Amino acid sequence: MKVLPFTIPVPEGQTIIVQEEIQSHFYPHLHRHAEIQITWIKRGEGTLLAGNSMHSFKAGEVYVLGANLPHLFRSSPEYFDESNKLDVQELTIFFDPAGKLSALFDMAEMQAVKAFFEKWQVGFKIPVEVMDAFREQIDMVQHTGGVYRMSVFLRMINLLMGIENLQPLSAASHTQPLTDPEGMRIASVLNYIMHNYSSALTLEDVALQAHLTPNAFCRYFKKHTRVTFVAFVNKVRVNQACKLLLNGELNNIADVAYSCGFSSVNNFNLTFKKIMGKTPRDYVNDYTRRVK
């Protein structure tokens, strides 16, 4: 299963690539590419895996992903159920400062821009206070062409650089691309976890996906993700639990715990508080107070 690296198709005569897609769910495999990616989630929700970190995402949000940052917009489980007749929509801009745009980014006037994207290779989410203005810029890039598209693109980049208090998506830089064998192996492991977190995942089962012994797998996983296998699985499960708690689709906390793969409610409560800093019940109560 070769999912790393991923090649972005480049239309003839274009250096700034715009793709809008409507499909049943987002591309379901971990991948990376040389291009910087700006994605506007128009419809859909799920979990973003960026580098070694996870984040819930929903419609209306915009994400900037650095070059060669392994990532996956994993749709929520209901999008894989054909009977729901759900779909997702995304609008993405791709550009490669080291490719056909290198002459532009090597100009003296662009050195600050180049340094900005090198610093933020770990990616970030566009803050809510500038979200509307930034979505408007993305829309303009999509609906313009030629020299005017380049002008709008530079205006969008200038807006990016003026945003304060950005928060990184990943806790580690991934500027060094993985080799194909490494990429295939770690992608297979992460995809397996993302698809099976709700079941009783064992170290032996996941190690088998990497064709390693359990001990060798633990060292391998920590090297490539900067976190332990158990910590990663717990984060995946808690991330999904947060969505279920706020959606109110299940009857109680116990149902949420078991549906996310936890073996007991007590273990769920302890793990949730360790990761989120508060109990599941407090998490729901705090959210309810904020939206009133």
Secondary structure, DSSP 8 states (H G I E B T S, - for coil): ---SS------TT-SSEEEEEEESS---S-B--SSEEEEEEEE--EEEEETTEEEEE-TT-EEEE-TT--EEEEE-GGGG-GGG---EEEEEEEE-TTTTTHHHHTSGGGHHHHHHHHHTTT-EE--GGGHHHHHHHHHHHHT--HHHHHHHHHHHHHHHHT--S--BS-SS---S---HHHHHHHHHHHHHHHHHTTS---HHHHHHHTT--HHHHHHHHHHHHSS-HHHHHHHHHHHHHHHHHHHT-SSSHHHHHHHTT-S-HHHHHHHHHHHHSS-HHHHHHHHHHHH-
